[in-house]
Structure formats: structure tokens, C-alpha cells
Amino acid sequence: MPYPYVLLSAAVSLDGYLDDTGPERLLLSGPADFDRVDEVRASADAILVGAGTIRADNPRLLVNSPERRAARRAAGKPEYPLKVAVSGSGDLDPDANFWHTGGEKVVFTTAEGARRLAGRPVAADVVALGDTLDWPALLRHLHDQRGVRRLMVEGGGTVHTQLLLDGLADELQLVLAPLLVGDPSAPRLFGPGRYPSGRLRLVETRPVGDVVLMRYEPTAPGTGPLASAADRHWLALACELAARCPPSRTAFSVGAVVVAADGTELARGHSREGGDPVVHAEEAALAKIGPADPRLPGATVYTSLEPCTRRASRPRPCARLVLDAGVGRVVTAWREPDTFVTAADGTGVLTGAGLEVLVVPEYEEAARAPNRHLVG
Ligand SMILES: NC(=O)c1ccc[n+]([C@@H]2O[C@H](COP(=O)([O-])OP(=O)(O)OC[C@H]3O[C@@H](n4cnc5c(N)ncnc54)[C@H](OP(=O)(O)O)[C@@H]3O)[C@@H](O)[C@H]2O)c1
């Protein structure tokens, strides 16, 4: 199921704190960065915070620039992004600024939280997600019921930690402020947990006044039955590679990327690359990796079309190559249609052999696009 693009936004001190323990909110950013945040808010369909931030900071979470609000209206969007609060307990102050400024609001809570909110209602739609708060369900609800495609998450640490731990964050926008807090009881950006392994990808860094903005994307493949944000990033790349294939009337255009468990790209390939008229994408990518590479068993193969199970052009089909490489996981966008081979079922062959295979249909359109002339 599709989720919104999830952007985590935070400012931290040089020693990694989100705030101090004083009664007032610690201002980590300066005017130039508050303006940058305003611009990011204006680009979002919704802004989410945890109940802890509402209690501690009493934020308004508005787009302050009249020009940016006018641009939103001109683009057919509401003047303000939807404001989203997350509270398990439902223990929220109905007088908080959050409920009385900006546009529409929604609170995601538990069944117990919804009962409490019924007794002390806040000016917002209340969505109860069950006995516990289920982040994938929350994101699906925002996507499907509220049309949210870009979600900005403005903290606090508890919320940021869970979204990163669960592999649901597409991007982290972190501002490093030139001051130190030094109080171990102050809130930190990220708490302890089993985070996706490896390094994040640095996509941008720039000074904004006296703070430094760093933008990161997660890279390590997911591990569970749901596609993580990094899985979606790599699958999108495989679909882009498919669009680069020399065209053919007799074979699909497919892209593939092989990624180690720590997020290192091991190889990529696409159909008919390097002047070989019959090479397949997975075959081209796997051929670039030494068969004894110790990273292969933990690696994930991302491929725009599921690996083939029968082919005339080479003795081993791609499903066999994937199995022989010892890879444990495949993420694909599109099940093979009967265009050239009937009931190919690469997914079935691989899962039957014990591999984890994820089909992510939200990328099927991108995978099919360079093959329109074959499949309509
Ligand atoms: N520097 C920055 O950029 C920045 C930005 C934002 C916030 N902050 C700071 O961060 C601090 C607040 O952070 P925080 O970690 O205490 O709070 P938080 O992340 O804002 O909110 C945590 C609360 O959200 C609800 N929640 C989150 N995940 C849940 C789940 N899986 N199930 C049920 N409920 C869930 C719970 O609400 P209930 O307790 O109602 O159940 C939980 O107590 C403040 O000091 C604030 O100033 C700093």
C-alpha cells in the first residue's frame, strides 16, 4: 500500500539534544532557518507532531509567509497543511495552540485515547487505530483518506525514533545548531533501538545563518514483509534503469540493483546493456559481483520486473541466477505478464526456494512505462 513521502525535520545542539529542560522551548535555529522550515512546511500536505511536543512547546505549526500561503491556494491546495497529532493516551489540552490555529487537524490515537478525548474533546477529527498505535496504518490513512503525499514530521524525539526504527522515514532534514545543552535529562533526537544498519546517504549540506542543514536518506534495505522507505528508493532506481534500456520488440526493458544489508550498492544493470543484445538486468548486475562476495547472502535484489524463470537466450534464467548467487531477498514492482512466456511466476519460484520476495505494486506503472509497446 502506498505511503506518503515522510520527511523528518529537527534541529539539534552540538551535543545532540532537541531541547533543554527549562520551562521555555530552547530556540536552536535562527531567523534564516525558521524561514527555511516555513518553506518546507509550505511544500508539505501535512505536518505531524507527537503529543509530547504539543505539551512541551505548545506549537502553532503554521506557514507564516503570506506569499507561500497564496502560492498554495493558487496551486489548488488548502492555505495551511493538515496538522496531525499523535497521542496514545488522548491526554491533550483542548486549549493548546495546535487546535486553534491553521487549517484542518486530525489526531491519531488508540481506542483508550479516543475514549478519553470523547470526555475532553479537541477541535480535530479523531482517528482511533486500535489498542496500539500502528504507524503503517496511520500513514496509509493519511495517504488514502486525506490525500497526503508529502508528510513533514516535526518531532519530537519519540516520534522521530519510531519512524526511523521502522524504516518509514524517506528523508531526514537535520539542522545542527552551534550551542551545547549538556544536560543528560534533556530530550535527545534519537533514542536507543535496532536501527537499520549501515550509513545514511548525505544528499545535501549547507549553512543557513549560523546553523548547518544536513539532508540524509536511509539506504539499508528493509527486513520485514513491508517495503521500507529505502526499499522504495532502490526500487524507484531500478525502474529508472529500465527506462534507459535500448528498446526492443522481442524482450522487456528491465532495471536491477543489488544492495548489501548495510545499504552499499553492489551493482546495477539493465536489459541489453553494454551492447549485449540478450543480457537481462539481474544477469548484468550479478555478473559485476564476485560470486564469493560475503555480502551477497544478506543482499537484496531490486528489479523492476520479477526475475524470469524461462528464457531461450541463455541457459540459466534470472531466478536461477538469483538463487545461485545466494541472495536472500528480492523486491520487485511488476509480475511478469504472459507476453513472451506463459505463467512465468518468478516470485513463486523464488518464494518456493525460501527467498523473501516483496511485490510493491505502487511502482508497477514506472516498471511498465518503457514496455508499453509490448503490453499496452
Ligand atoms: N529541536 C527540534 O527540532 C524539536 C522538534 C520537536 C520537538 N522538540 C522537543 O522534543 C521534546 C518532545 O519530544 P518527546 O519525545 O517527549 O515527544 P513527542 O515525540 O513529540 O511525542 C511523544 C508522544 O507521542 C505519542 N506517541 C508517539 N508514538 C506513539 C506510539 N507508538 N503509541 C502511542 N503513542 C505514541 C505519545 O503520546 P501520549 O503521551 O499522549 O500517549 C508520546 O508520549 C520537547 O522537549 C520538544 O521541545 C524539539
The ligand as an SDF file (V2000), in Angstrom:
LIG
                    3D

 48 52  0  0  0  0  0  0  0  0999 V2000
   14.5550   20.7100   18.2170 N   0  0  0  0  0  0  0  0  0  0  0  0
   13.5420   20.2950   17.4850 C   0  0  0  0  0  0  0  0  0  0  0  0
   13.5850   20.3290   16.2610 O   0  0  0  0  0  0  0  0  0  0  0  0
   12.3130   19.7650   18.1790 C   0  0  0  0  0  0  0  0  0  0  0  0
   11.1830   19.4790   17.4360 C   0  0  0  0  0  0  0  0  0  0  0  0
   10.0720   18.9370   18.0850 C   0  0  0  0  0  0  0  0  0  0  0  0
   10.1320   18.6880   19.4350 C   0  0  0  0  0  0  0  0  0  0  0  0
   11.2650   19.0000   20.1400 N   0  0  0  0  0  0  0  0  0  0  0  0
   11.3540   18.7170   21.5630 C   0  0  0  0  0  0  0  0  0  0  0  0
   11.0870   17.3450   21.7690 O   0  0  0  0  0  0  0  0  0  0  0  0
   10.5150   17.1920   23.0670 C   0  0  0  0  0  0  0  0  0  0  0  0
    9.2940   16.3140   22.9460 C   0  0  0  0  0  0  0  0  0  0  0  0
    9.6850   15.0520   22.4530 O   0  0  0  0  0  0  0  0  0  0  0  0
    9.0590   13.7180   23.0430 P   0  0  0  0  0  0  0  0  0  0  0  0
    9.8810   12.6030   22.5450 O   0  0  0  0  0  0  0  0  0  0  0  0
    8.9040   13.8980   24.5070 O   0  0  0  0  0  0  0  0  0  0  0  0
    7.5990   13.7220   22.4710 O   0  0  0  0  0  0  0  0  0  0  0  0
    6.9570   13.5190   21.0360 P   0  0  0  0  0  0  0  0  0  0  0  0
    7.7680   12.6170   20.1790 O   0  0  0  0  0  0  0  0  0  0  0  0
    6.5860   14.8580   20.4940 O   0  0  0  0  0  0  0  0  0  0  0  0
    5.5990   12.8150   21.4520 O   0  0  0  0  0  0  0  0  0  0  0  0
    5.6020   11.5900   22.1260 C   0  0  0  0  0  0  0  0  0  0  0  0
    4.1880   11.2150   22.3850 C   0  0  0  0  0  0  0  0  0  0  0  0
    3.5170   10.8790   21.1710 O   0  0  0  0  0  0  0  0  0  0  0  0
    2.6310    9.7970   21.3820 C   0  0  0  0  0  0  0  0  0  0  0  0
    3.1660    8.6270   20.7040 N   0  0  0  0  0  0  0  0  0  0  0  0
    4.2440    8.5910   19.8950 C   0  0  0  0  0  0  0  0  0  0  0  0
    4.4060    7.3350   19.4270 N   0  0  0  0  0  0  0  0  0  0  0  0
    3.4120    6.5870   19.9540 C   0  0  0  0  0  0  0  0  0  0  0  0
    3.0310    5.2070   19.8360 C   0  0  0  0  0  0  0  0  0  0  0  0
    3.7180    4.3600   19.0620 N   0  0  0  0  0  0  0  0  0  0  0  0
    1.9580    4.7840   20.5250 N   0  0  0  0  0  0  0  0  0  0  0  0
    1.2530    5.6260   21.2930 C   0  0  0  0  0  0  0  0  0  0  0  0
    1.5650    6.9430   21.4540 N   0  0  0  0  0  0  0  0  0  0  0  0
    2.6280    7.4120   20.7720 C   0  0  0  0  0  0  0  0  0  0  0  0
    2.6120    9.5740   22.8830 C   0  0  0  0  0  0  0  0  0  0  0  0
    1.6150   10.4550   23.3700 O   0  0  0  0  0  0  0  0  0  0  0  0
    0.8080   10.2370   24.7320 P   0  0  0  0  0  0  0  0  0  0  0  0
    1.8180   10.5020   25.8090 O   0  0  0  0  0  0  0  0  0  0  0  0
   -0.2860   11.2150   24.6710 O   0  0  0  0  0  0  0  0  0  0  0  0
    0.3590    8.7970   24.7350 O   0  0  0  0  0  0  0  0  0  0  0  0
    4.0070   10.0090   23.2650 C   0  0  0  0  0  0  0  0  0  0  0  0
    4.1350   10.3270   24.6360 O   0  0  0  0  0  0  0  0  0  0  0  0
   10.2110   18.5750   23.5750 C   0  0  0  0  0  0  0  0  0  0  0  0
   11.1880   18.9390   24.5240 O   0  0  0  0  0  0  0  0  0  0  0  0
   10.3330   19.4440   22.3650 C   0  0  0  0  0  0  0  0  0  0  0  0
   10.7850   20.7490   22.6670 O   0  0  0  0  0  0  0  0  0  0  0  0
   12.3440   19.5510   19.5440 C   0  0  0  0  0  0  0  0  0  0  0  0
  1  2  1  0
  2  3  2  0
  2  4  1  0
  4  5  1  0
  4 48  2  0
  5  6  2  0
  6  7  1  0
  7  8  2  0
  8  9  1  0
  8 48  1  0
  9 10  1  0
  9 46  1  0
 10 11  1  0
 11 12  1  0
 11 44  1  0
 12 13  1  0
 13 14  1  0
 14 15  2  0
 14 16  1  0
 14 17  1  0
 17 18  1  0
 18 19  2  0
 18 20  1  0
 18 21  1  0
 21 22  1  0
 22 23  1  0
 23 24  1  0
 23 42  1  0
 24 25  1  0
 25 26  1  0
 25 36  1  0
 26 27  1  0
 26 35  1  0
 27 28  2  0
 28 29  1  0
 29 30  1  0
 29 35  2  0
 30 31  1  0
 30 32  2  0
 32 33  1  0
 33 34  2  0
 34 35  1  0
 36 37  1  0
 36 42  1  0
 37 38  1  0
 38 39  2  0
 38 40  1  0
 38 41  1  0
 42 43  1  0
 44 45  1  0
 44 46  1  0
 46 47  1  0
M  CHG  2   8   1  16  -1
M  END
$$$$
